Amino acid sequence: MGGQPLYLVPRLGERLSSLLDSPGLLHTLVDALGSPLNVVVPDQLSANLEQFRSVYGRHHLSGQVLFAHKANRSSALLRRLAATDAGVDVASLGELQHALGAGFTPDRITATGPKNPEFLWLAARTSVTVALDGHGELEHLAALVREHALPRTRILLRLSGFESSGVRTLSRRSRFGTPVRERQALLAAVERHADAVELTGVAYHLDTTSLAEKATALEGCLRVLEECRDRGMRPSVVDIGGGFGVDYLADGEQWARYTTALTAAVLGTRPPLTWGGHGYGLRNEAGTIRGSLGLYPAHRPVAGPRYLDELLTHPAASFGGRTLAALLLDHLYDLHIEPGRALLDQCGLTLARVLEVREPESAGGELLVRLAAKADDVGLEEHGVLMDPVVVPRDRGRGRAGVVMGPVTAPGGPAAEPVAVHLFGTLCLETDLITRRTVFLPVRPVPGDLLAFANTAGYCMDFHATHAQRQPVARKAAAWQEDGGWRWCLDDQYWPTTSPGAIGYDMGGAQ
């Protein structure tokens, strides 16, 4: 196995831990609905919303928390969120239709992303707020409003290319939004179309984990809002998008050990840690590491609501060093955010059945484990997330509480022997790797066991899922706790009311 196992144990919240402690239910679900299977936990979504709301309360701010719909297609999650005070950010015609059908009223919907004519028309027709990326979308929207005699459409202007004052910080280039240096022409266009659109605020979208870059963008938006007021407009909203992040791992030291070992493996000073010597962006050039690690920082102690809190307490240099939260409050601006991954933290898992376990090709090598799933069905690596699956044995006698993760001791016996494995999918392609890295499991899996990939609701369930080779994509089930046990139904049958048709399960077995 090439030394000590390098575990990357997932961080599990109370609900996912309880669900994994119900192995009989998980096996029953896969037996009935097939492998792979996605299980979502709608109640966790509303709990995450409350954590974001607590940050608003701490800073005495108002505004909307908008779920970035693109992060998951689930109807159950969307309907559960519709029963709260949250909003939804939709980035396509289909997502807008889905949101309206799930129970969201137009005042709780913002349309973002690239927009075709049909998407713009339905957004204007239903009076949702539209975040515009530039002149083209503004002209098209204004023409639609006039042609169809629609009410004025509320709009946000999405901006990009911000610069800070003092120590130079430049936000990275984005394909979304109008460069802030071109704002004057854009504001003049808004004034020309005042009969068709109503400017409610400005926005930005940055694909970065950098707190400094996002603070620079928010500060820049506040300056633009001042300019809008000087022109006689009355905007009141700043939409700062998403990107608040998730802490995926239970132990940050495991992440540090793994990335250090990966670097050593790429340099050739330790045995390989990946299939085919894949370096996740790192490469060895004459004994020197080149490139950059193309992985999501799986251990992020400052993530989600805590990231938002730190952003709001960041000082704004061009406003005398006052915090961004204080500036928003002073001007009575509403703060809108669009979390996707962060709002879906701990909201689901993906189950895959073990089909085959092949012996290693050489002594001390890795087992080859084939799962009843395609790589596209478990999109963790597609999004750069490295995390161990949890073994859910078919035989309850193996492991503690029916599941196995991290180092374990067998009941009444010595420590279980960990194994190194490579996880493959069912496609007839060399590239169908569930994970490119060598995965270390605390016990050897056997056919019939399940591997549970935790915390996959944010982007990793169905964002890249395909019907390749006519194989089905994973079905979805929704699960929730009731009367001390778990109940479930198919995802599209879930509504935020007690369903008499739901199937129940207690910790002792199926009902």
C-alpha positions as CSV (number, residue, x, y, z in Angstrom):
1,M,0.0,0.0,0.0
2,G,3.1,2.2,0.0
3,G,3.2,3.5,3.6
4,Q,0.5,4.7,6.0
5,P,-3.0,5.3,4.6
6,L,-3.8,8.8,3.7
7,Y,-7.4,9.2,4.7
8,L,-9.6,12.2,3.7
9,V,-12.5,11.6,6.0
10,P,-15.6,13.7,5.2
11,R,-17.1,16.1,7.7
12,L,-20.6,14.9,8.6
13,G,-23.4,16.9,10.1
14,E,-26.0,15.5,12.5
15,R,-28.5,14.6,9.8
16,L,-26.1,12.9,7.4
17,S,-24.5,11.0,10.3
18,S,-28.0,9.8,11.3
19,L,-28.8,8.8,7.7
20,L,-25.6,6.8,7.4
21,D,-26.3,5.1,10.7
22,S,-29.4,3.6,9.0
23,P,-27.6,1.1,6.7
24,G,-30.7,-1.0,6.3
25,L,-32.6,2.0,4.8
26,L,-29.7,2.9,2.5
27,H,-29.5,-0.7,1.1
28,T,-33.3,-0.9,0.8
29,L,-33.3,2.4,-1.2
30,V,-30.6,1.2,-3.6
31,D,-32.3,-2.2,-4.0
32,A,-35.6,-0.4,-4.9
33,L,-34.3,2.5,-6.9
34,G,-31.0,1.4,-8.3
35,S,-27.4,2.3,-8.2
36,P,-26.2,5.1,-8.3
37,L,-28.8,6.9,-6.1
38,N,-28.8,10.4,-4.8
39,V,-30.5,11.1,-1.5
40,V,-31.3,14.7,-0.5
41,V,-32.2,16.0,2.9
42,P,-34.4,19.0,2.4
43,D,-34.6,20.0,6.1
44,Q,-30.9,20.6,6.2
45,L,-31.3,23.3,3.5
46,S,-33.7,25.3,5.7
47,A,-31.2,24.9,8.6
48,N,-28.4,26.3,6.5
49,L,-30.6,29.2,5.5
50,E,-31.0,30.1,9.2
51,Q,-27.2,30.1,9.7
52,F,-26.9,32.7,6.8
53,R,-29.8,34.7,8.3
54,S,-28.0,34.8,11.6
55,V,-25.1,36.7,10.0
56,Y,-27.6,39.2,8.6
57,G,-29.0,39.6,12.1
58,R,-25.6,40.1,13.6
59,H,-24.9,43.0,11.3
60,H,-28.5,44.4,11.4
61,L,-28.7,44.0,7.6
62,S,-31.7,43.2,5.4
63,G,-31.8,41.5,2.1
64,Q,-32.5,38.3,0.3
65,V,-30.7,34.9,0.4
66,L,-31.1,33.5,-3.1
67,F,-30.4,29.8,-3.7
68,A,-28.3,29.3,-6.8
69,H,-30.5,26.8,-8.5
70,K,-27.8,25.5,-10.9
71,A,-26.1,23.8,-8.0
72,N,-28.8,21.0,-7.9
73,R,-31.8,20.1,-10.0
74,S,-33.8,18.6,-7.0
75,S,-37.5,19.5,-6.8
76,A,-37.6,18.5,-3.2
77,L,-34.9,20.9,-2.2
78,L,-36.4,23.7,-4.2
79,R,-39.9,23.2,-2.8
80,R,-38.6,23.0,0.8
81,L,-36.8,26.3,0.3
82,A,-40.0,27.9,-1.2
83,A,-41.6,27.3,2.2
84,T,-39.1,29.7,3.8
85,D,-38.4,33.4,3.2
86,A,-35.5,32.6,0.8
87,G,-35.3,33.5,-2.9
88,V,-33.9,31.7,-5.8
89,D,-31.4,32.6,-8.5
90,V,-32.3,31.0,-11.8
91,A,-29.9,30.9,-14.8
92,S,-32.1,29.3,-17.5
93,L,-35.6,29.2,-18.8
94,G,-36.1,25.7,-17.4
95,E,-34.9,26.8,-13.9
96,L,-37.3,29.8,-14.0
97,Q,-40.2,27.5,-14.9
98,H,-39.1,25.1,-12.1
99,A,-38.9,27.9,-9.5
100,L,-42.4,29.2,-10.4
101,G,-43.8,25.7,-10.2
102,A,-42.2,25.0,-6.9
103,G,-44.0,27.9,-5.2
104,F,-41.7,30.9,-5.5
105,T,-43.4,34.2,-6.2
106,P,-41.8,36.5,-8.8
107,D,-40.6,38.9,-6.1
108,R,-38.4,36.1,-4.7
109,I,-36.7,35.2,-8.0
110,T,-33.7,36.8,-9.8
111,A,-32.8,35.8,-13.3
112,T,-29.0,35.6,-14.0
113,G,-26.7,33.9,-16.4
114,P,-26.7,34.0,-20.2
115,K,-30.2,34.7,-21.4
116,N,-31.9,33.6,-24.6
117,P,-35.0,35.5,-25.9
118,E,-37.5,33.0,-24.3
119,F,-35.8,33.2,-20.9
120,L,-35.9,37.1,-21.0
121,W,-39.5,37.1,-22.2
122,L,-40.8,34.8,-19.3
123,A,-38.7,36.8,-16.8
124,A,-40.3,40.1,-18.0
125,R,-43.7,38.5,-18.3
126,T,-43.7,37.3,-14.7
127,S,-42.0,40.4,-13.3
128,V,-39.0,38.7,-11.8
129,T,-35.8,40.8,-11.3
130,V,-33.3,40.4,-14.1
131,A,-29.5,40.7,-13.6
132,L,-28.1,42.1,-16.8
133,D,-24.6,41.4,-18.0
134,G,-24.3,44.3,-20.5
135,H,-25.8,46.6,-23.2
136,G,-27.0,43.7,-25.4
137,E,-29.3,42.2,-22.7
138,L,-30.5,45.6,-21.7
139,E,-31.5,46.6,-25.2
140,H,-33.2,43.2,-25.8
141,L,-35.1,43.3,-22.6
142,A,-36.3,46.9,-23.2
143,A,-37.5,46.0,-26.6
144,L,-39.5,43.0,-25.3
145,V,-41.1,45.1,-22.6
146,R,-42.3,47.7,-25.1
147,E,-43.3,45.2,-27.8
148,H,-45.5,43.2,-25.4
149,A,-46.7,46.2,-23.3
150,L,-45.3,44.7,-20.1
151,P,-44.8,46.5,-16.8
152,R,-41.3,48.0,-16.2
153,T,-38.9,45.2,-15.3
154,R,-36.7,45.4,-12.2
155,I,-33.1,45.1,-13.1
156,L,-29.6,44.7,-11.5
157,L,-26.5,45.7,-13.4
158,R,-23.8,43.1,-13.1
159,L,-20.3,44.6,-13.1
160,S,-16.8,43.3,-13.2
161,G,-13.1,44.4,-13.3
162,F,-13.0,46.2,-10.0
163,E,-9.9,47.9,-8.6
164,S,-9.1,48.9,-5.0
165,S,-7.6,52.1,-3.8
166,G,-4.4,52.1,-1.8
167,V,-2.7,48.7,-1.9
168,R,-3.6,47.5,-5.4
169,T,-6.1,44.6,-5.5
170,L,-7.6,43.8,-8.9
171,S,-10.5,41.4,-9.1
172,R,-9.9,38.7,-11.6
173,R,-11.4,38.8,-15.1
174,S,-14.9,37.5,-15.5
175,R,-17.0,36.6,-18.5
176,F,-20.0,37.9,-16.6
177,G,-20.8,41.5,-16.2
178,T,-19.8,44.9,-17.7
179,P,-16.3,46.2,-16.8
180,V,-16.8,48.9,-14.2
181,R,-14.8,51.4,-16.2
182,E,-17.6,51.2,-18.8
183,R,-20.4,52.0,-16.3
184,Q,-21.1,55.5,-17.5
185,A,-22.3,54.4,-20.9
186,L,-24.3,51.6,-19.3
187,L,-26.0,53.9,-16.8
188,A,-26.8,56.3,-19.6
189,A,-28.5,53.4,-21.5
190,V,-30.6,52.6,-18.4
191,E,-31.7,56.3,-18.3
192,R,-32.8,56.0,-22.0
193,H,-34.8,53.0,-21.2
194,A,-36.4,54.3,-18.1
195,D,-39.9,53.6,-19.5
196,A,-39.1,49.9,-19.7
197,V,-36.7,49.1,-16.9
198,E,-36.3,50.1,-13.2
199,L,-32.8,49.9,-11.8
200,T,-32.9,48.4,-8.3
201,G,-29.2,47.8,-7.8
202,V,-25.9,46.4,-8.9
203,A,-24.3,43.0,-8.7
204,Y,-21.1,41.1,-9.3
205,H,-20.1,37.4,-9.9
206,L,-16.5,36.3,-9.1
207,D,-15.2,32.8,-9.4
208,T,-12.7,33.0,-6.6
209,T,-12.2,32.1,-2.9
210,S,-10.2,35.3,-2.3
211,L,-11.8,37.4,0.4
212,A,-9.8,40.5,-0.7
213,E,-11.1,40.3,-4.3
214,K,-14.7,40.0,-3.2
215,A,-14.3,42.9,-0.7
216,T,-12.8,45.0,-3.5
217,A,-15.8,44.2,-5.7
218,L,-18.3,45.0,-3.0
219,E,-16.5,48.3,-2.3
220,G,-16.6,49.1,-6.0
221,C,-20.4,48.4,-6.1
222,L,-20.9,50.8,-3.2
223,R,-19.1,53.5,-5.2
224,V,-21.3,52.8,-8.3
225,L,-24.4,53.1,-6.2
226,E,-23.3,56.5,-5.1
227,E,-22.9,57.5,-8.7
228,C,-26.4,56.2,-9.5
229,R,-27.9,58.3,-6.7
230,D,-26.0,61.4,-8.1
231,R,-27.8,60.8,-11.4
232,G,-31.2,60.8,-9.7
233,M,-31.7,57.0,-9.6
234,R,-32.8,55.2,-6.4
235,P,-31.1,51.8,-6.3
236,S,-31.2,49.9,-3.0
237,V,-29.7,46.5,-3.6
238,V,-26.1,45.1,-3.8
239,D,-26.0,41.4,-5.0
240,I,-22.7,39.8,-4.3
241,G,-23.3,36.4,-5.8
242,G,-22.1,33.2,-4.2
243,G,-18.8,31.5,-3.7
244,F,-18.9,31.2,0.1
245,G,-17.5,27.7,0.1
246,V,-17.8,24.5,2.0
247,D,-15.5,22.7,4.5
248,Y,-15.6,19.1,3.3
249,L,-13.2,17.4,5.6
250,A,-13.4,16.5,9.2
251,D,-9.7,16.9,9.8
252,G,-7.7,19.7,8.2
253,E,-4.4,17.9,9.1
254,Q,-5.4,15.1,6.7
255,W,-5.7,17.6,3.9
256,A,-2.2,19.0,4.6
257,R,-0.7,15.5,4.8
258,Y,-2.3,14.5,1.6
259,T,-1.3,17.5,-0.5
260,T,2.3,17.2,0.9
261,A,2.4,13.5,-0.1
262,L,0.9,14.2,-3.5
263,T,3.7,16.7,-4.2
264,A,6.3,14.1,-3.1
265,A,4.6,11.5,-5.4
266,V,4.7,13.9,-8.4
267,L,8.4,14.4,-7.6
268,G,8.9,10.7,-7.5
269,T,10.2,10.6,-3.9
270,R,7.3,8.4,-2.7
271,P,5.1,5.8,-4.5
272,P,2.4,7.2,-6.8
273,L,-0.9,8.3,-5.3
274,T,-3.0,8.5,-8.5
275,W,-3.9,6.4,-11.5
276,G,-1.4,6.9,-14.2
277,G,0.6,9.4,-12.2
278,H,-2.1,12.1,-12.5
279,G,-0.9,15.2,-10.7
280,Y,-4.0,17.3,-10.3
281,G,-2.3,20.2,-12.1
282,L,1.2,19.5,-10.6
283,R,4.1,18.2,-12.8
284,N,7.7,17.3,-12.4
285,E,10.1,19.2,-14.6
286,A,13.7,18.0,-14.0
287,G,13.1,17.5,-10.3
288,T,11.2,20.8,-9.8
289,I,7.4,21.1,-9.2
290,R,5.7,23.2,-11.8
291,G,2.0,24.1,-12.3
292,S,-0.6,24.7,-9.6
293,L,-2.8,22.4,-7.6
294,G,-6.1,22.3,-9.5
295,L,-8.2,21.1,-6.5
296,Y,-10.9,22.7,-4.4
297,P,-9.5,23.5,-0.9
298,A,-11.4,20.7,0.7
299,H,-10.5,21.9,4.2
300,R,-11.9,25.5,4.5
301,P,-12.5,26.5,8.2
302,V,-13.7,29.9,7.0
303,A,-16.6,28.9,4.7
304,G,-20.3,29.4,4.3
305,P,-21.9,31.8,6.8
306,R,-18.5,32.4,8.5
307,Y,-17.1,33.5,5.1
308,L,-19.9,36.0,4.7
309,D,-19.4,37.3,8.2
310,E,-15.7,37.9,7.5
311,L,-16.4,39.6,4.2
312,L,-18.9,42.0,5.9
313,T,-16.3,42.9,8.6
314,H,-13.7,43.7,6.0
315,P,-12.6,47.4,6.1
316,A,-13.3,49.6,3.0
317,A,-10.2,51.7,2.3
318,S,-11.9,54.2,0.1
319,F,-14.6,54.8,2.7
320,G,-12.2,55.7,5.6
321,G,-11.7,52.1,6.7
322,R,-15.3,51.5,7.8
323,T,-16.5,48.0,7.5
324,L,-18.5,46.9,4.5
325,A,-21.4,46.0,6.8
326,A,-21.5,49.4,8.4
327,L,-21.6,51.1,4.9
328,L,-24.5,48.9,3.8
329,L,-26.4,49.7,7.0
330,D,-25.7,53.5,6.8
331,H,-27.1,53.7,3.3
332,L,-30.0,51.3,4.1
333,Y,-28.9,49.0,1.2
334,D,-30.3,45.5,1.0
335,L,-27.6,42.8,0.7
336,H,-28.5,39.9,-1.7
337,I,-26.4,36.8,-1.8
338,E,-26.6,33.7,-4.1
339,P,-25.1,30.7,-2.3
340,G,-25.3,27.4,-4.1
341,R,-22.7,25.0,-2.7
342,A,-22.7,26.6,0.7
343,L,-26.5,26.5,1.1
344,L,-26.4,22.8,0.1
345,D,-23.7,21.9,2.7
346,Q,-24.7,18.5,4.3
347,C,-27.9,18.3,2.2
348,G,-27.3,15.0,0.5
349,L,-25.2,12.0,-0.4
350,T,-24.7,9.7,-3.4
351,L,-24.8,5.9,-3.0
352,A,-23.1,3.4,-5.3
353,R,-23.1,-0.4,-5.1
354,V,-19.8,-2.3,-5.3
355,L,-20.0,-4.7,-8.3
356,E,-16.5,-6.2,-8.4
357,V,-13.3,-6.2,-6.4
358,R,-10.2,-7.3,-8.3
359,E,-6.9,-8.3,-6.7
360,P,-4.0,-5.9,-7.2
361,E,-1.8,-6.5,-10.2
362,S,1.3,-6.7,-8.0
363,A,2.1,-7.4,-4.4
364,G,1.3,-4.4,-2.2
365,G,-0.7,-2.8,-5.0
366,E,-4.2,-1.3,-5.0
367,L,-7.4,-3.2,-5.3
368,L,-9.5,-2.4,-8.4
369,V,-13.1,-1.7,-7.3
370,R,-15.8,-1.4,-9.9
371,L,-19.0,0.5,-8.9
372,A,-22.5,0.5,-10.3
373,A,-22.1,4.2,-11.3
374,K,-20.3,6.4,-13.9
375,A,-17.8,9.0,-13.0
376,D,-20.3,11.6,-14.2
377,D,-22.7,10.4,-11.5
378,V,-20.3,11.2,-8.7
379,G,-18.9,14.5,-9.8
380,L,-16.7,15.2,-6.8
381,E,-13.4,15.2,-8.8
382,E,-15.0,17.0,-11.7
383,H,-15.3,19.9,-9.2
384,G,-11.9,19.3,-7.7
385,V,-13.2,17.8,-4.4
386,L,-11.3,15.0,-2.8
387,M,-13.1,13.1,-0.1
388,D,-13.2,9.5,1.1
389,P,-16.5,7.5,0.6
390,V,-18.1,5.8,3.6
391,V,-18.3,2.0,3.4
392,V,-21.8,0.8,4.1
393,P,-21.4,-3.0,4.4
394,R,-24.2,-5.3,3.3
395,D,-23.3,-7.4,6.3
396,R,-24.1,-5.4,9.5
397,G,-21.5,-7.3,11.4
398,R,-18.7,-5.5,9.7
399,G,-17.7,-2.2,11.3
400,R,-19.4,-0.1,13.9
401,A,-23.0,1.2,13.6
402,G,-23.1,-0.5,10.2
403,V,-20.9,1.9,8.4
404,V,-17.1,2.2,8.2
405,M,-15.0,5.4,7.8
406,G,-11.6,6.2,9.0
407,P,-9.4,3.9,11.2
408,V,-11.6,1.3,12.9
409,T,-11.3,-1.6,15.3
410,A,-13.5,-4.6,14.6
411,P,-15.8,-5.5,17.5
412,G,-14.0,-7.7,19.9
413,G,-10.9,-8.0,17.7
414,P,-7.8,-6.2,16.4
415,A,-7.7,-3.1,14.2
416,A,-9.2,-3.7,10.8
417,E,-6.7,-3.8,8.0
418,P,-7.0,-0.7,5.7
419,V,-6.8,-1.2,1.9
420,A,-5.8,1.0,-1.0
421,V,-8.2,1.0,-3.9
422,H,-8.9,2.5,-7.3
423,L,-12.6,3.2,-7.9
424,F,-13.8,2.6,-11.5
425,G,-17.2,3.2,-13.2
426,T,-19.3,1.1,-15.5
427,L,-18.5,2.8,-18.8
428,C,-16.4,1.1,-21.5
429,L,-13.8,3.9,-21.3
430,E,-10.4,4.0,-19.7
431,T,-11.3,7.5,-18.4
432,D,-14.3,6.4,-16.4
433,L,-12.6,6.8,-13.1
434,I,-14.8,7.6,-10.1
435,T,-11.6,9.1,-8.6
436,R,-8.2,9.5,-10.1
437,R,-6.5,9.3,-6.7
438,T,-5.8,6.1,-4.7
439,V,-8.5,5.9,-2.1
440,F,-7.7,4.4,1.3
441,L,-10.6,2.5,2.9
442,P,-10.5,1.3,6.5
443,V,-11.9,-2.1,5.4
444,R,-11.9,-4.1,2.3
445,P,-15.2,-3.7,0.4
446,V,-17.0,-6.7,-1.1
447,P,-19.6,-7.0,-3.9
448,G,-23.0,-5.9,-2.5
449,D,-21.6,-3.2,-0.2
450,L,-22.4,0.4,-0.8
451,L,-20.0,3.3,-1.0
452,A,-21.6,6.5,0.2
453,F,-20.2,9.7,-1.1
454,A,-21.2,12.3,1.5
455,N,-22.0,16.0,0.9
456,T,-22.6,15.8,-2.9
457,A,-25.7,17.9,-3.1
458,G,-23.7,21.0,-4.2
459,Y,-22.9,20.6,-7.9
460,C,-21.6,17.0,-7.5
461,M,-24.9,15.1,-8.0
462,D,-26.2,15.9,-11.5
463,F,-24.3,18.9,-12.9
464,H,-22.4,16.6,-15.2
465,A,-24.6,13.5,-15.2
466,T,-25.2,12.0,-18.7
467,H,-26.9,9.1,-20.3
468,A,-23.7,7.9,-21.9
469,Q,-23.8,4.4,-23.4
470,R,-27.6,4.5,-22.7
471,Q,-26.9,4.0,-19.0
472,P,-29.3,5.8,-16.7
473,V,-28.5,8.8,-14.5
474,A,-28.9,8.5,-10.8
475,R,-32.4,8.8,-9.5
476,K,-33.2,11.0,-6.5
477,A,-35.0,10.3,-3.2
478,A,-35.8,12.8,-0.5
479,A,-35.4,11.8,3.2
480,W,-36.4,13.5,6.4
481,Q,-36.7,12.7,10.1
482,E,-40.0,12.2,11.7
483,D,-41.1,10.6,15.0
484,G,-37.6,9.3,15.8
485,G,-37.0,7.7,12.4
486,W,-36.5,8.4,8.7
487,R,-39.2,8.8,6.0
488,W,-38.6,9.0,2.3
489,C,-40.2,9.5,-1.1
490,L,-39.1,10.1,-4.6
491,D,-37.6,13.5,-5.1
492,D,-40.4,14.8,-7.4
493,Q,-43.1,13.5,-5.1
494,Y,-41.8,15.6,-2.1
495,W,-43.7,18.7,-0.9
496,P,-43.1,20.5,2.3
497,T,-46.1,18.9,3.9
498,T,-46.5,15.6,5.6
499,S,-47.0,13.1,2.8
500,P,-49.3,10.1,3.7
501,G,-47.7,8.2,0.9
502,A,-44.2,8.5,2.2
503,I,-42.4,5.3,3.3
504,G,-41.2,5.2,6.8
505,Y,-38.2,3.6,8.4
506,D,-37.1,3.4,12.0
507,M,-33.7,2.6,13.4
508,G,-34.7,-1.0,13.8
509,G,-35.8,-1.8,10.3
510,A,-38.4,-1.0,7.6
511,Q,-42.0,-0.3,8.5
